Amino acid sequence: MKHLRIADFPLSGQSLIEASAGTGKTFTIVRLYLRLLLGVGCAPLNVDQILVVTFTNAATAELKSRIRAILAKANLDMYVGASDDPILAALIEQVEDR
């Protein structure tokens, strides 16, 4: 089994992420979503070009909430130029036009 690394996970083609409950799937998905928006490791995409799918209404609500939260945090952290989240901090370093 290979461990998923958010910073260099390929964002083109198709990938399957299989994981048990409580392993950080939502955490990973929202940060990959942010990478797609910012164009880190790919051409930047618009919100309407990204499809995120989950299986239950509760999971969908949680995912929406977490995506909104990471976008708000990333916006503030980009403005400041630093983050207490190591993944966001790495993304800030890679984005040319914050």
C-alpha positions in Angstrom: 0.0 0.0 0.0 1.2 3.5 -0.9 0.7 6.4 1.5 -1.0 9.4 -0.2 1.1 12.6 -0.1 -1.2 15.6 -0.7 1.7 17.9 -2.0 2.7 15.7 -4.9 -0.4 13.6 -5.6 -1.0 13.6 -9.4 -4.0 15.8 -10.3 -4.4 14.5 -13.9 -5.9 11.3 -15.0 -7.9 9.1 -12.8 -7.0 8.0 -9.3 -8.8 5.9 -6.6 -8.4 6.7 -3.0 -9.5 3.9 -0.8 -9.5 4.3 3.0 -11.3 3.3 6.1 -13.4 5.5 8.3 -11.5 8.1 10.3 -8.3 8.0 8.1 -8.5 11.6 6.8 -10.3 11.2 3.5 -12.2 14.5 3.9 -9.1 16.3 5.1 -7.2 15.0 2.0 -10.1 15.8 -0.5 -10.5 19.4 0.6 -6.8 20.0 0.2 -6.6 18.4 -3.2 -9.6 20.5 -4.1 -7.7 23.6 -3.0 -4.6 22.5 -5.1 -6.9 22.3 -8.1 -8.2 25.8 -7.6 -4.8 27.2 -7.1 -3.2 25.3 -9.9 -0.5 23.8 -7.8 0.7 20.8 -9.9 -1.8 21.5 -12.6 -3.6 24.2 -14.6 -5.9 26.1 -12.2 -9.6 25.1 -12.4 -12.8 26.9 -11.6 -15.2 25.6 -9.0 -17.6 24.5 -11.8 -14.9 22.3 -13.3 -14.3 20.2 -10.2 -16.6 17.4 -9.2 -16.5 15.9 -5.7 -18.7 13.0 -5.0 -19.7 11.3 -1.8 -22.3 8.8 -0.8 -24.7 10.2 1.9 -26.4 13.5 2.5 -24.5 13.8 5.8 -21.2 13.2 4.1 -22.1 15.7 1.4 -22.9 18.4 4.0 -19.7 17.7 5.9 -17.6 17.9 2.7 -19.3 21.2 1.6 -18.6 22.7 5.1 -15.0 21.6 5.1 -14.4 22.9 1.6 -15.8 26.3 2.5 -13.8 26.4 5.7 -10.5 25.5 3.9 -11.2 28.2 1.2 -11.8 30.8 3.9 -8.7 29.8 5.8 -6.6 29.7 2.7 -7.8 33.1 1.6 -6.7 34.6 5.0 -3.5 32.7 5.1 -2.6 33.8 1.5 -3.2 37.4 2.5 -0.9 37.0 5.5 1.6 34.9 3.6 1.9 32.2 6.2 -0.2 29.4 7.8 -0.2 27.2 10.8 -1.4 24.3 8.5 1.8 22.8 7.0 0.0 21.9 3.8 -1.4 25.4 3.3 2.0 26.8 4.2 3.6 24.7 1.4 0.9 25.8 -1.0 1.5 29.5 -0.1 5.2 29.0 -1.1 4.2 27.5 -4.5 1.6 30.1 -5.5 3.1 33.0 -7.5 0.1 35.4 -7.3 -1.4 35.1 -3.8 
